[in-house]
Amino acid sequence: MSINFRLLKNRANYSNRWFSLKALVVLLVSKFLLCNIVLAVDFSDSGVEELSDIEVTEEYDSSTRVYTQKGGKKFFTEAYGNVKSILVIAEKTKVNGHRDVINTRYISMPQGHVGSYIPIYEYTFPNGKTFYYLESGKFKALAFETDFGSVVIDTLEGSAFASPMLWGPYDQVAGSDRTYMQMMIGDGGKDNMGSMKSSYLIGEMAIMEEEDYVFYGKVYADAVLDTIKYF
């Protein structure tokens, strides 16, 4: 099965390189800060240590929003796809597709998911488009195999804020153009979460260049639109 280890193995290699680079950056920044602190100390004869003034060059704006809400669900970009069409294709893929099992090691799964393997259904529609349906417990996802060796995964359920359409929590790209995933934190006060006024976990979001969100979003939406015509 093409979505199996051949495509997903690349994502693990990318993640390893990313975390190695991240660790290196953290180490260099730590050394830089430590060096500046040491140089800022004035060991005068009085025995009193004085630190030089710290200049603030940029102010963090806590009101900045990097996600939107649609019906209680969260999206990090413009939404791509049609909910009704996506659900129809997901159902057809499950009913008509070939069932197999894949390892979830190289897929970012929602918190609380148990198990290292997940059932997957593969089905190629009359228009030549191949979709996959993944389901295990509360987790459900529709995946589309592109023509250039990558798989777009649209997480339908399994997270409180996940829903059909890209790009929401745990939506991702696997394969040749794998995505790095990062935790996204929401603000309960700004999101009208009732009595919850503190920060809360939305889920993991795919980190890509802006044009990649648009590119893969349109590829997925166009595939859904072209396929739904056959029903």
Sequence and secondary structure as in RCSB ss.txt:
>XXXX:A:sequence
MSINFRLLKNRANYSNRWFSLKALVVLLVSKFLLCNIVLAVDFSDSGVEELSDIEVTEEYDSSTRVYTQKGGKKF
FTEAYGNVKSILVIAEKTKVNGHRDVINTRYISMPQGHVGSYIPIYEYTFPNGKTFYYLESGKFKALAFETDFGS
VVIDTLEGSAFASPMLWGPYDQVAGSDRTYMQMMIGDGGKDNMGSMKSSYLIGEMAIMEEEDYVFYGKVYADAVL
DTIKYF
>XXXX:A:secstr
 TTTHHHHHHHHHHHHHHHHHHHHHHHHHHHHHHHHHHHH EE TT  EE           TT    EEETTEEE
SSS BS HHHHHHHHHHHHHHSEEEEEE TTS   TT   SEEEEEEEE TTS EEEEEEETTEEEEEEE TTSE
EEEEEEESSTT  SSBSSTT EEEETT  EEEEEEEETTTTT TT  SEEEEEEEEE  HHHHHHHHHHHHHHHH
HHHTT 
